[in-house]
Amino acid sequence: MAWTVLVLSGLFEAVWAAALGASDGFRRWRPTVLFVVALVISMGGLAWAMQHLPTGTAYAVWVGIGACLTVVWALVTRQERATLARIGLLVLLVGCVIGLKAVS
């Protein structure tokens, strides 16, 4: 259960990161509200998961999921270019997150 909550919290991390970028410095209210809601859910889930998982592993997995999904979102919305190096590094990051799960 802790891993499920952690993964969902990582998904919400990507949501708040994208919403933060779209908020234009908190000048746009809809992305700002989405940022706050997703941040609270993400942090709450991370805090709960850290009660059941090693802190370093939980944090690294949470950050890895959020970072990967944020980059994927930027690629899908064409805010960033998809390059072979970027894709390779994302694959490596996902492999590291899976590895941390496997050894925990």
Secondary structure, DSSP 8 states (H G I E B T S, - for coil): -HHHHHHHHHHHHHHHHHHHHHTTTTTSHHHHHHHHHHHHHHHHHHHHHTTTS-HHHHHHHHHHHHHHHHHHHHHHTTSS---HHHHHHHHHHHHHHHHHHHH-
